[in-house]
C-alpha cells in the first residue's frame, strides 16, 4: 500500500501525487493527516482503492468513475458529487449535498447526512445509516436512497423516478411525494446492501415515491406547482 502524508501540503500537491501513484500502477493508496482539506481524491477515473484516515472537507471523491474510496471520519459538503461508478464510504457524518447528481455507483454515509442529500440523482444508490436532513432526494430523477433513521422536512420534494426508503419517522413529505409499502423483494435488497457495508438498520422501511402530479404541468394542480416553485 502506498501512503501519502498530507500534512503541511497543498491539495493540488496531494492530488498530483495520488494521481501519479495510480498512474504508475498503484491500486491501494492511503492518505494520512488530511486535516479536513477540500477536494481530495477528485476525478479518480480508475478502480483504485483509496483510504483517507481522518475527516475531509468539501467535494471529496467528486466526479470519479470506478473509485473505491473510504473516509475514516466525517465529510463536508458534496461528498462524491457527480460520481459515475464505484463506491464512496464515509464512516462518520456528511455535510450538505452528499451524493448530489450521481449517475451510478454507491455512496454510503454510516452516520447522519445533512440537507439535500441525493439531490438531482440520475442513478446509483445512497445509503444513510442515521438521519437525513431537509430536502433529501429533491428533484431526484433516478436511483435509490435508503435512510435507516429519520427523514427530514420536504423529503423527496419534486422527485421524478427516484425512490427513497425510510426506516424511521418522516418529518414532512415534499411536494408530490407519496408513501407506500415496501415489497419483500425491495426489503431483501435493502438488507443485503446494509449487510454488505456493515450498516445496522431497522427491520422495516417505508417507500417514498413520486405521485407524478408534477411530471407535466396541469392547471388542475396549480397549487402544487406554486408550492414546488
C-alpha positions, 0 to 999 in steps of 0.5 A: 500500500502506498501512503501519502502524508498530507500534512503541511501540503497543498491539495493540488500537491496531494492530488498530483501525487495520488494521481501519479501513484495510480498512474504508475500502477498503484491500486491501494493508496492511503492518505494520512493527516488530511486535516479536513482539506477540500477536494481530495481524491477528485476525478479518480477515473480508475478502480483504485482503492483509496483510504483517507484516515481522518475527516475531509472537507468539501467535494471529496471523491467528486466526479470519479468513475470506478473509485473505491474510496473510504473516509475514516471520519466525517465529510463536508459538503458534496461528498462524491458529487457527480460520481459515475461508478464505484463506491464512496464510504464515509464512516462518520457524518456528511455535510450538505449535498452528499451524493448530489447528481450521481449517475451510478455507483454507491455512496454510503454515509454510516452516520447522519447526512445533512440537507439535500442529500441525493439531490438531482440523482440520475442513478446509483444508490445512497445509503444513510445509516442515521438521519437525513436532513431537509430536502433529501432526494429533491428533484431526484430523477433516478436511483435509490436512497435508503435512510435507516433513521429519520427523514427530514422536512420536504423529503423527496420534494419534486422527485421524478423516478427516484425512490427513497426508503425510510426506516424511521419517522418522516418529518414532512413529505415534499411536494408530490411525494407519496408513501407506500409499502415496501415489497419483500423483494425491495426489503431483501435488497435493502438488507443485503446492501446494509449487510454488505457495508456493515450498516445496522438498520431497522427491520422495516422501511417505508417507500417514498415515491413520486405521485407524478402530479408534477411530471407535466404541468396541469392547471388542475394542480396549480397549487402544487406547482406554486408550492414546488416553485 
